[in-house]
Amino acid sequence: MSDDPLLAELKERLAEVDDLGGVGGLLSWDQQTCMPPAGAATRAAQRATVHKLAHELFTHDRVGELLEQLAPLEESLPYDSDEAGMLRVTRRAYDKARRVPASLAAEMSHASSEAHEAWVEAREASDFALFRPHLERGLELRQRYIDCFPPAENPYDILLDDYEEGMTAAEATAVFDELKASLVPLIDAVVERADTVDDSFLHGTFPRERQEWLVEEVLQSFGFDRASWRLDTVIHPFALSLGPGDVRITTRFHEDYLPTALFGAMHECGHGLYEAGIDPRLARTGIGHATSLSIHESQSRMWENLVGRSRPFWQRFFPDLARSFPDTFGGMDAEAFYRGVNKVQPSLIRIEADEATYNLHIVLRFELEQDVTAGRLAIADLPEAWNQKMRDYLGIEVPDDAHGVLQDVHWSFGFGYFPTYSLGNVIAGQLWDRIRVDIPDIDERIGRAELADLREWLREHVHRHGAKYTMRELLERVVGTGLDPQPYARSLQAKLADIYGL
Ligand code: ZN
Protein backbone atom coordinates (compact mmCIF):
# COMPACT_ATOMS: atom_id res chain seq x y z
CA MET A 1 0.00 0.00 0.00
CA SER A 2 2.63 2.44 1.06
CA ASP A 3 4.11 2.69 -2.46
CA ASP A 4 1.02 4.65 -3.61
CA PRO A 5 2.57 7.98 -4.71
CA LEU A 6 -0.39 10.00 -3.38
CA LEU A 7 -0.11 8.30 0.00
CA ALA A 8 3.64 8.96 -0.02
CA GLU A 9 2.99 12.64 -0.71
CA LEU A 10 0.48 12.87 2.12
CA LYS A 11 2.84 11.08 4.50
CA GLU A 12 5.63 13.50 3.64
CA ARG A 13 3.42 16.45 4.47
CA LEU A 14 2.14 14.88 7.70
CA ALA A 15 5.75 14.18 8.71
CA GLU A 16 6.55 17.88 8.35
CA VAL A 17 3.45 18.88 10.31
CA ASP A 18 4.53 16.48 13.07
CA ASP A 19 8.03 17.94 13.02
CA LEU A 20 6.64 21.45 13.54
CA GLY A 21 4.45 20.08 16.34
CA GLY A 22 7.58 18.69 17.98
CA VAL A 23 9.35 22.04 17.61
CA GLY A 24 6.34 23.76 19.20
CA GLY A 25 6.44 21.21 22.02
CA LEU A 26 10.11 21.88 22.59
CA LEU A 27 9.56 25.66 22.72
CA SER A 28 6.80 25.11 25.25
CA TRP A 29 8.87 22.67 27.32
CA ASP A 30 11.74 25.15 27.35
CA GLN A 31 9.41 28.00 28.31
CA GLN A 32 8.14 26.06 31.32
CA THR A 33 11.43 24.57 32.49
CA CYS A 34 14.33 26.90 31.82
CA MET A 35 13.54 30.02 29.78
CA PRO A 36 14.40 33.27 31.59
CA PRO A 37 11.11 35.12 32.26
CA ALA A 38 12.10 38.13 30.13
CA GLY A 39 12.13 35.89 27.06
CA ALA A 40 8.36 35.47 27.22
CA ALA A 41 7.36 37.99 24.55
CA THR A 42 9.80 36.62 21.97
CA ARG A 43 8.81 33.08 22.82
CA ALA A 44 5.13 33.84 22.35
CA ALA A 45 5.91 35.12 18.85
CA GLN A 46 8.05 32.08 18.04
CA ARG A 47 5.39 29.65 19.19
CA ALA A 48 2.69 31.47 17.27
CA THR A 49 4.82 31.37 14.08
CA VAL A 50 5.54 27.66 14.36
CA HIS A 51 1.88 27.01 15.11
CA LYS A 52 0.78 29.06 12.13
CA LEU A 53 3.20 27.29 9.77
CA ALA A 54 1.98 23.89 10.94
CA HIS A 55 -1.63 24.97 10.59
CA GLU A 56 -1.06 26.31 7.04
CA LEU A 57 0.85 23.22 5.97
CA PHE A 58 -1.85 20.92 7.34
CA THR A 59 -4.88 22.85 6.10
CA HIS A 60 -3.45 23.39 2.60
CA ASP A 61 -5.91 22.62 -0.25
CA ARG A 62 -3.51 19.92 -1.42
CA VAL A 63 -4.20 17.87 1.74
CA GLY A 64 -7.91 17.97 0.94
CA GLU A 65 -7.25 16.84 -2.62
CA LEU A 66 -5.02 14.01 -1.45
CA LEU A 67 -7.61 12.86 1.09
CA GLU A 68 -10.28 12.87 -1.58
CA GLN A 69 -8.16 10.94 -4.05
CA LEU A 70 -7.13 8.48 -1.39
CA ALA A 71 -10.68 7.77 -0.22
CA PRO A 72 -11.04 4.62 -2.40
CA LEU A 73 -7.72 3.31 -1.06
CA GLU A 74 -8.86 4.03 2.50
CA GLU A 75 -12.04 2.02 1.94
CA SER A 76 -10.09 -0.90 0.51
CA LEU A 77 -7.76 -1.11 3.52
CA PRO A 78 -8.52 -3.08 6.68
CA TYR A 79 -9.87 -0.73 9.37
CA ASP A 80 -7.03 -1.77 11.71
CA SER A 81 -4.22 -1.00 9.28
CA ASP A 82 -1.87 1.88 10.04
CA GLU A 83 -2.65 3.53 6.70
CA ALA A 84 -6.42 3.39 7.18
CA GLY A 85 -5.95 4.80 10.70
CA MET A 86 -3.75 7.57 9.40
CA LEU A 87 -6.23 8.54 6.68
CA ARG A 88 -9.20 8.37 9.06
CA VAL A 89 -7.59 10.51 11.75
CA THR A 90 -6.13 12.96 9.23
CA ARG A 91 -9.47 13.42 7.51
CA ARG A 92 -11.19 14.27 10.74
CA ALA A 93 -8.43 16.60 11.93
CA TYR A 94 -8.33 18.27 8.52
CA ASP A 95 -12.08 18.89 8.46
CA LYS A 96 -11.82 20.50 11.90
CA ALA A 97 -8.69 22.53 11.22
CA ARG A 98 -10.00 23.84 7.89
CA ARG A 99 -12.80 25.56 9.73
CA VAL A 100 -10.36 27.63 11.77
CA PRO A 101 -8.59 30.51 9.99
CA ALA A 102 -4.78 30.39 10.39
CA SER A 103 -4.91 33.92 11.83
CA LEU A 104 -7.26 32.80 14.63
CA ALA A 105 -5.11 29.72 15.34
CA ALA A 106 -2.04 31.95 15.62
CA GLU A 107 -3.86 34.47 17.80
CA MET A 108 -4.97 31.70 20.15
CA SER A 109 -1.44 30.35 20.39
CA HIS A 110 0.01 33.80 20.97
CA ALA A 111 -2.59 34.68 23.59
CA SER A 112 -1.95 31.38 25.39
CA SER A 113 1.77 32.07 25.72
CA GLU A 114 1.06 35.52 27.16
CA ALA A 115 -1.66 34.17 29.40
CA HIS A 116 0.72 31.54 30.73
CA GLU A 117 3.26 34.17 31.77
CA ALA A 118 0.51 36.28 33.34
CA TRP A 119 -0.80 33.24 35.20
CA VAL A 120 2.66 32.55 36.69
CA GLU A 121 2.83 36.13 37.99
CA ALA A 122 -0.78 36.23 39.15
CA ARG A 123 -0.43 32.96 41.03
CA GLU A 124 2.79 34.13 42.71
CA ALA A 125 1.12 37.35 43.76
CA SER A 126 -2.17 35.56 44.47
CA ASP A 127 -3.86 38.31 42.47
CA PHE A 128 -6.64 37.27 40.10
CA ALA A 129 -6.79 40.78 38.62
CA LEU A 130 -3.44 40.15 36.86
CA PHE A 131 -4.83 37.09 35.09
CA ARG A 132 -8.36 38.33 34.47
CA PRO A 133 -7.77 40.28 31.20
CA HIS A 134 -5.98 37.24 29.74
CA LEU A 135 -8.85 34.96 30.68
CA GLU A 136 -11.32 37.39 29.13
CA ARG A 137 -9.25 37.52 25.96
CA GLY A 138 -8.97 33.70 25.95
CA LEU A 139 -12.72 33.36 26.33
CA GLU A 140 -13.37 35.81 23.52
CA LEU A 141 -11.02 33.84 21.23
CA ARG A 142 -12.76 30.59 22.21
CA GLN A 143 -16.12 32.12 21.33
CA ARG A 144 -14.73 32.93 17.89
CA TYR A 145 -13.37 29.40 17.68
CA ILE A 146 -16.77 27.92 18.60
CA ASP A 147 -18.36 30.07 15.87
CA CYS A 148 -16.16 28.27 13.29
CA PHE A 149 -18.20 25.08 13.84
CA PRO A 150 -21.83 24.11 13.27
CA PRO A 151 -23.87 24.93 16.37
CA ALA A 152 -23.65 22.22 19.04
CA GLU A 153 -26.30 21.33 21.61
CA ASN A 154 -23.93 22.91 24.12
CA PRO A 155 -21.16 25.25 22.83
CA TYR A 156 -18.85 23.66 25.40
CA ASP A 157 -19.01 20.40 23.38
CA ILE A 158 -16.88 22.03 20.68
CA LEU A 159 -14.14 22.83 23.18
CA LEU A 160 -14.35 19.42 24.86
CA ASP A 161 -14.06 17.69 21.48
CA ASP A 162 -10.51 19.07 21.09
CA TYR A 163 -9.41 17.04 24.10
CA GLU A 164 -11.82 14.12 23.92
CA GLU A 165 -13.10 13.39 20.45
CA GLY A 166 -16.86 12.99 20.27
CA MET A 167 -17.46 13.48 23.99
CA THR A 168 -20.26 15.88 24.94
CA ALA A 169 -20.89 17.80 28.13
CA ALA A 170 -24.13 15.87 28.58
CA GLU A 171 -22.33 12.51 28.44
CA ALA A 172 -19.59 13.67 30.78
CA THR A 173 -22.25 14.99 33.17
CA ALA A 174 -23.98 11.60 33.19
CA VAL A 175 -20.71 9.85 34.05
CA PHE A 176 -19.93 12.39 36.77
CA ASP A 177 -23.43 12.13 38.26
CA GLU A 178 -22.96 8.39 38.58
CA LEU A 179 -19.54 8.94 40.13
CA LYS A 180 -20.86 11.53 42.58
CA ALA A 181 -23.67 9.20 43.62
CA SER A 182 -21.18 6.67 44.91
CA LEU A 183 -18.35 8.97 45.96
CA VAL A 184 -20.20 11.60 47.99
CA PRO A 185 -21.62 9.16 50.59
CA LEU A 186 -18.27 7.35 50.64
CA ILE A 187 -16.40 10.58 51.32
CA ASP A 188 -18.92 11.52 54.05
CA ALA A 189 -18.50 8.14 55.76
CA VAL A 190 -14.72 8.34 55.62
CA VAL A 191 -14.51 11.94 56.80
CA GLU A 192 -16.54 10.97 59.87
CA ARG A 193 -13.82 8.48 60.69
CA ALA A 194 -10.98 10.87 59.90
CA ASP A 195 -9.18 9.96 63.14
CA THR A 196 -8.74 6.37 61.93
CA VAL A 197 -5.95 7.39 59.58
CA ASP A 198 -2.93 9.47 60.48
CA ASP A 199 -1.04 11.27 57.72
CA SER A 200 0.71 13.90 59.82
CA PHE A 201 4.10 12.34 58.95
CA LEU A 202 3.73 13.53 55.36
CA HIS A 203 4.39 17.06 56.62
CA GLY A 204 7.90 17.53 57.96
CA THR A 205 11.39 18.14 56.69
CA PHE A 206 12.32 16.31 53.52
CA PRO A 207 15.61 17.58 52.04
CA ARG A 208 15.36 17.86 48.31
CA GLU A 209 18.41 15.71 47.44
CA ARG A 210 16.98 12.78 49.33
CA GLN A 211 13.59 13.23 47.70
CA GLU A 212 15.34 13.26 44.33
CA TRP A 213 17.05 9.96 45.13
CA LEU A 214 13.77 8.35 46.17
CA VAL A 215 11.90 9.68 43.13
CA GLU A 216 14.60 8.22 40.91
CA GLU A 217 14.37 4.79 42.58
CA VAL A 218 10.61 4.74 42.11
CA LEU A 219 10.67 6.03 38.53
CA GLN A 220 13.29 3.49 37.51
CA SER A 221 11.04 0.70 38.72
CA PHE A 222 8.23 2.22 36.61
CA GLY A 223 10.40 2.19 33.49
CA PHE A 224 12.07 5.62 33.39
CA ASP A 225 15.05 5.18 31.11
CA ARG A 226 17.90 7.69 31.23
CA ALA A 227 18.77 7.14 27.60
CA SER A 228 15.43 8.47 26.40
CA TRP A 229 13.83 10.36 29.30
CA ARG A 230 14.43 13.61 31.21
CA LEU A 231 13.05 14.73 34.55
CA ASP A 232 12.97 18.48 35.27
CA THR A 233 11.47 20.80 37.86
CA VAL A 234 8.58 23.22 37.14
CA ILE A 235 5.77 25.10 38.87
CA HIS A 236 3.02 23.08 37.22
CA PRO A 237 4.15 19.55 36.35
CA PHE A 238 3.50 18.09 32.91
CA ALA A 239 4.84 15.44 30.57
CA LEU A 240 5.40 15.51 26.85
CA SER A 241 7.19 13.57 24.18
CA LEU A 242 9.09 15.06 21.27
CA GLY A 243 8.98 11.74 19.42
CA PRO A 244 10.42 8.25 19.85
CA GLY A 245 13.31 8.25 22.28
CA ASP A 246 12.60 11.69 23.79
CA VAL A 247 10.21 11.78 26.73
CA ARG A 248 10.22 14.84 29.02
CA ILE A 249 8.59 14.65 32.42
CA THR A 250 8.57 17.17 35.25
CA THR A 251 7.78 17.44 38.93
CA ARG A 252 8.07 19.95 41.76
CA PHE A 253 9.63 19.54 45.18
CA HIS A 254 8.26 20.78 48.48
CA GLU A 255 10.75 20.28 51.27
CA ASP A 256 7.98 20.36 53.88
CA TYR A 257 5.50 17.99 52.19
CA LEU A 258 6.57 14.66 50.74
CA PRO A 259 3.74 13.58 48.40
CA THR A 260 4.01 16.50 45.96
CA ALA A 261 7.20 15.41 44.22
CA LEU A 262 6.86 11.68 44.79
CA PHE A 263 3.31 11.09 43.57
CA GLY A 264 3.54 13.92 41.04
CA ALA A 265 6.55 12.23 39.45
CA MET A 266 4.73 8.87 39.37
CA HIS A 267 1.79 10.58 37.67
CA GLU A 268 3.89 12.23 34.98
CA CYS A 269 5.85 9.01 34.51
CA GLY A 270 2.56 7.27 33.69
CA HIS A 271 2.01 9.87 30.98
CA GLY A 272 5.57 9.35 29.78
CA LEU A 273 5.14 5.58 29.59
CA TYR A 274 2.15 6.05 27.31
CA GLU A 275 4.15 8.28 24.97
CA ALA A 276 7.16 5.96 25.11
CA GLY A 277 4.99 2.94 24.31
CA ILE A 278 3.57 4.29 21.04
CA ASP A 279 4.79 2.20 18.13
CA PRO A 280 7.78 4.11 16.64
CA ARG A 281 6.50 3.11 13.19
CA LEU A 282 3.67 5.59 13.72
CA ALA A 283 6.06 8.50 14.36
CA ARG A 284 5.63 11.39 11.93
CA THR A 285 2.47 9.89 10.39
CA GLY A 286 -0.15 11.98 12.16
CA ILE A 287 -1.20 9.12 14.48
CA GLY A 288 2.04 8.70 16.44
CA HIS A 289 0.55 10.49 19.42
CA ALA A 290 -1.89 9.80 22.24
CA THR A 291 -5.46 9.24 21.12
CA SER A 292 -7.14 11.33 23.80
CA LEU A 293 -6.50 13.06 27.06
CA SER A 294 -8.81 10.71 28.98
CA ILE A 295 -6.73 7.76 27.87
CA HIS A 296 -3.60 9.75 28.72
CA GLU A 297 -4.93 10.52 32.16
CA SER A 298 -6.00 6.90 32.70
CA GLN A 299 -2.32 5.98 32.38
CA SER A 300 -1.00 8.63 34.75
CA ARG A 301 -3.69 7.99 37.36
CA MET A 302 -3.14 4.25 37.12
CA TRP A 303 0.60 4.49 37.86
CA GLU A 304 0.09 7.13 40.53
CA ASN A 305 -2.85 5.59 42.36
CA LEU A 306 -3.38 1.94 41.44
CA VAL A 307 0.33 1.13 41.52
CA GLY A 308 1.92 3.97 43.51
CA ARG A 309 -0.65 4.15 46.31
CA SER A 310 -1.09 0.40 46.64
CA ARG A 311 -0.19 -1.63 49.70
CA PRO A 312 2.23 -4.02 47.92
CA PHE A 313 4.09 -1.11 46.37
CA TRP A 314 4.87 0.37 49.79
CA GLN A 315 5.73 -2.99 51.27
CA ARG A 316 8.48 -3.01 48.64
CA PHE A 317 9.55 0.65 48.80
CA PHE A 318 8.99 1.60 52.43
CA PRO A 319 12.52 0.47 53.46
CA ASP A 320 13.98 2.86 50.85
CA LEU A 321 11.76 5.62 52.18
CA ALA A 322 12.77 4.95 55.79
CA ARG A 323 16.45 4.99 54.80
CA SER A 324 15.97 8.33 53.03
CA PHE A 325 14.18 10.00 55.94
CA PRO A 326 15.09 8.04 59.08
CA ASP A 327 13.99 10.83 61.46
CA THR A 328 10.42 10.71 60.15
CA PHE A 329 9.92 7.09 59.16
CA GLY A 330 12.49 5.25 61.31
CA GLY A 331 9.90 4.02 63.82
CA MET A 332 7.06 3.45 61.36
CA ASP A 333 5.93 0.57 59.19
CA ALA A 334 4.80 0.24 55.57
CA GLU A 335 1.16 -0.28 56.54
CA ALA A 336 0.95 3.06 58.39
CA PHE A 337 2.51 4.81 55.42
CA TYR A 338 0.13 3.10 52.99
CA ARG A 339 -2.84 4.22 55.05
CA GLY A 340 -1.49 7.75 55.37
CA VAL A 341 -1.01 8.29 51.64
CA ASN A 342 -4.58 7.11 51.05
CA LYS A 343 -6.19 9.36 53.63
CA VAL A 344 -9.30 11.04 52.28
CA GLN A 345 -9.81 14.63 53.32
CA PRO A 346 -11.26 17.62 51.52
CA SER A 347 -8.41 19.95 50.60
CA LEU A 348 -7.69 23.05 48.57
CA ILE A 349 -5.33 21.87 45.84
CA ARG A 350 -6.51 19.52 43.12
CA ILE A 351 -3.20 17.92 42.22
CA GLU A 352 -2.60 17.08 45.87
CA ALA A 353 -6.13 15.79 46.47
CA ASP A 354 -6.82 12.20 47.47
CA GLU A 355 -8.29 9.73 45.01
CA ALA A 356 -11.89 10.27 46.13
CA THR A 357 -12.24 14.04 46.58
CA TYR A 358 -10.15 14.62 43.44
CA ASN A 359 -13.22 14.08 41.31
CA LEU A 360 -15.15 16.82 43.11
CA HIS A 361 -12.36 19.25 42.21
CA ILE A 362 -12.95 18.25 38.60
CA VAL A 363 -16.73 18.60 38.78
CA LEU A 364 -16.28 22.12 40.17
CA ARG A 365 -14.02 23.14 37.26
CA PHE A 366 -16.21 21.42 34.68
CA GLU A 367 -19.28 23.31 35.88
CA LEU A 368 -17.50 26.67 35.99
CA GLU A 369 -16.07 26.15 32.50
CA GLN A 370 -19.53 25.46 31.12
CA ASP A 371 -21.00 28.49 32.89
CA VAL A 372 -18.28 30.77 31.56
CA THR A 373 -18.50 29.38 28.01
CA ALA A 374 -22.28 29.75 27.96
CA GLY A 375 -22.02 33.33 29.24
CA ARG A 376 -23.88 32.53 32.48
CA LEU A 377 -20.86 33.55 34.55
CA ALA A 378 -18.59 36.55 34.01
CA ILE A 379 -14.84 35.99 34.27
CA ALA A 380 -14.76 38.71 36.94
CA ASP A 381 -17.05 36.57 39.11
CA LEU A 382 -15.00 33.38 38.75
CA PRO A 383 -13.08 33.65 42.05
CA GLU A 384 -16.25 33.99 44.13
CA ALA A 385 -18.04 31.25 42.17
CA TRP A 386 -15.02 29.01 42.73
CA ASN A 387 -14.95 29.72 46.45
CA GLN A 388 -18.67 29.05 46.76
CA LYS A 389 -18.40 25.67 45.04
CA MET A 390 -15.46 24.76 47.29
CA ARG A 391 -17.78 25.41 50.25
CA ASP A 392 -20.63 23.46 48.67
CA TYR A 393 -18.70 20.42 47.45
CA LEU A 394 -15.78 20.13 49.83
CA GLY A 395 -16.89 22.19 52.80
CA ILE A 396 -13.77 24.33 52.90
CA GLU A 397 -12.94 28.02 52.79
CA VAL A 398 -10.48 29.23 50.17
CA PRO A 399 -8.01 31.61 51.85
CA ASP A 400 -6.71 33.30 48.68
CA ASP A 401 -6.76 33.02 44.87
CA ALA A 402 -3.42 31.20 44.69
CA HIS A 403 -5.06 28.34 46.60
CA GLY A 404 -8.28 28.79 44.67
CA VAL A 405 -9.07 29.91 41.17
CA LEU A 406 -5.41 30.52 40.23
CA GLN A 407 -4.02 27.14 41.21
CA ASP A 408 -4.17 25.46 37.78
CA VAL A 409 -2.31 26.40 34.62
CA HIS A 410 -5.00 25.06 32.25
CA TRP A 411 -7.13 28.13 31.76
CA SER A 412 -4.21 29.93 30.14
CA PHE A 413 -4.61 27.38 27.33
CA GLY A 414 -8.40 27.37 27.12
CA PHE A 415 -11.40 25.46 28.45
CA GLY A 416 -12.53 21.87 27.99
CA TYR A 417 -9.59 19.93 29.40
CA PHE A 418 -10.66 19.22 32.98
CA PRO A 419 -13.37 16.58 32.47
CA THR A 420 -10.74 14.31 30.91
CA TYR A 421 -9.07 13.95 34.32
CA SER A 422 -12.02 12.24 35.96
CA LEU A 423 -12.81 10.30 32.79
CA GLY A 424 -9.21 9.10 33.07
CA ASN A 425 -9.89 7.80 36.59
CA VAL A 426 -12.92 5.96 35.26
CA ILE A 427 -11.00 4.40 32.37
CA ALA A 428 -8.11 3.42 34.64
CA GLY A 429 -10.63 1.49 36.77
CA GLN A 430 -11.99 -0.32 33.74
CA LEU A 431 -8.52 -1.22 32.45
CA TRP A 432 -7.42 -2.36 35.88
CA ASP A 433 -10.28 -4.86 36.12
CA ARG A 434 -9.05 -6.36 32.85
CA ILE A 435 -5.42 -6.33 34.01
CA ARG A 436 -6.40 -8.30 37.13
CA VAL A 437 -7.82 -11.00 34.87
CA ASP A 438 -4.84 -11.09 32.51
CA ILE A 439 -2.14 -10.75 35.20
CA PRO A 440 -3.74 -12.48 38.21
CA ASP A 441 -0.64 -12.06 40.40
CA ILE A 442 -0.34 -8.32 39.68
CA ASP A 443 -0.25 -7.49 43.42
CA GLU A 444 2.64 -9.88 44.05
CA ARG A 445 4.48 -8.44 41.07
CA ILE A 446 4.00 -4.89 42.32
CA GLY A 447 5.27 -6.07 45.69
CA ARG A 448 8.50 -7.19 44.02
CA ALA A 449 8.69 -4.04 41.85
CA GLU A 450 8.42 -6.32 38.81
CA LEU A 451 6.44 -3.97 36.62
CA ALA A 452 7.61 -5.06 33.19
CA ASP A 453 4.55 -7.24 32.55
CA LEU A 454 2.18 -4.43 33.45
CA ARG A 455 4.09 -2.06 31.18
CA GLU A 456 3.99 -4.64 28.40
CA TRP A 457 0.25 -5.20 28.85
CA LEU A 458 -0.41 -1.48 28.60
CA ARG A 459 1.89 -1.14 25.62
CA GLU A 460 0.22 -4.03 23.81
CA HIS A 461 -3.39 -3.03 24.52
CA VAL A 462 -3.26 0.76 24.77
CA HIS A 463 0.00 2.55 24.03
CA ARG A 464 1.27 1.08 20.78
CA HIS A 465 -1.82 2.11 18.78
CA GLY A 466 -1.16 5.83 19.19
CA ALA A 467 -4.16 7.72 17.84
CA LYS A 468 -5.30 4.92 15.50
CA TYR A 469 -8.37 4.19 17.63
CA THR A 470 -10.59 6.65 19.46
CA MET A 471 -11.02 6.36 23.21
CA ARG A 472 -14.33 4.54 22.68
CA GLU A 473 -12.88 2.14 20.12
CA LEU A 474 -9.97 1.40 22.40
CA LEU A 475 -12.25 0.71 25.37
CA GLU A 476 -14.45 -1.50 23.23
CA ARG A 477 -11.42 -3.49 22.05
CA VAL A 478 -9.85 -3.88 25.49
CA VAL A 479 -12.75 -4.16 27.95
CA GLY A 480 -15.65 -4.71 25.57
CA THR A 481 -17.82 -1.82 26.83
CA GLY A 482 -18.16 1.94 26.78
CA LEU A 483 -17.35 4.28 29.66
CA ASP A 484 -18.42 2.75 32.95
CA PRO A 485 -17.69 4.45 36.29
CA GLN A 486 -18.55 1.34 38.32
CA PRO A 487 -15.18 -0.47 38.32
CA TYR A 488 -13.43 2.68 39.55
CA ALA A 489 -16.10 3.41 42.17
CA ARG A 490 -16.08 -0.22 43.37
CA SER A 491 -12.31 -0.43 43.75
CA LEU A 492 -12.16 2.86 45.62
CA GLN A 493 -15.01 1.74 47.86
CA ALA A 494 -13.20 -1.53 48.63
CA LYS A 495 -9.88 0.17 49.30
CA LEU A 496 -11.35 2.77 51.65
CA ALA A 497 -13.61 0.27 53.40
CA ASP A 498 -10.51 -1.76 54.20
CA ILE A 499 -8.45 1.24 55.35
CA TYR A 500 -11.21 2.92 57.36
CA GLY A 501 -12.96 -0.24 58.58
CA LEU A 502 -16.31 0.79 57.06
ZN1 ZN B 1 -2.02 14.11 34.14
Residues whose N, C-alpha, C, O or C-beta is under 5 A from the ligand:
A	BS01	ZN	S300
